[in-house]
């Protein structure tokens, strides 16, 4: 019998560790089992390739018996696979199905791809499209350029919004009250020595970005990188996403990036916005 199985057998079916659900769990419509199952899937996003039951329990705060039931269900559904030798679990390609369905159903993806490809081909620099999710900018589209800036970035990667060009471009377009709330609620972590983390300074910066129509970060998200982004809007002028071009400080100065990449990225954002004119994001 494996250690994980032994733990599952000796622990009670419900322990205080299972009481990590949010306050909304008190709502009669809240499905606790589904919440726990999704928590198990999300545990694999923290740098783990394969995990045992005790690893998943530690990562989620759930009791091992609870994890065991969720893992069994997810394995039966094809989202997890178990290694017969190590008795550890890993995600299967089926986990990508939700990503595919999201992209397939999003008018943004279809509208942005031609613009992203054209921009990458013209400038030979990496072009990204990100959406704002809470306090983070989440990568939706990535088209690497010839210089292969940050090759580890991939679809779904999250970065602090206050440290990235796309994040700042999107935050700048929020209503003032929401902008203020987010800046004072989000963890303003320093990604590099140059990351701006003062809420008051960020407020002033967002005001300038909104006026300029684009955001620029110079080695604030990663050392050696400079990035310029502009917001993408929908039919009613609501924020949808942001498009950015990322390059190396060894090839571009901040002044050159403002003069040349700034107008190009604003033009690209407008082109995507124009395609989305008939679509309402809210």
Number of C-alpha atoms within 10 A of each C-alpha: 5 9 12 17 15 11 15 20 12 10 13 12 13 13 13 9 15 19 12 12 14 9 7 9 14 11 8 8 8 11 11 15 12 11 14 22 18 13 19 24 19 13 17 18 11 8 7 12 11 18 20 20 24 21 18 25 22 15 16 20 19 24 24 30 24 23 26 21 16 21 24 15 14 18 17 11 11 14 19 21 20 18 12 8 6 11 16 18 21 18 21 13 11 12 13 11 10 10 13 11 10 11 14 12 10 12 15 23 16 15 16 22 16 12 18 25 17 13 22 19 16 9 14 18 20 25 28 24 28 29 24 23 12 12 19 21 28 23 22 21 20 22 20 22 20 13 14 15 18 15 10 7 12 16 14 15 14 18 19 23 27 33 26 28 30 36 29 29 30 32 29 27 23 16 10 13 8 12 17 16 10 18 20 13 12 15 14 18 13 15 19 13 11 15 19 18 16 13 17 12 10 18 17 11 15 23 14 14 21 19 10 13 18 29 29 25 23 23 20 22 23 18 14 15 19 26 30 29 34 34 34 29 26 21 17 13 13 16 22 21 26 30 32 33 31 25 25 19 16 9 12 16 12 15 10 11 22 17 10 11 23 23 17 20 25 22 15 22 26 16 16 26 24 16 17 22 13 11 15 14 16 9
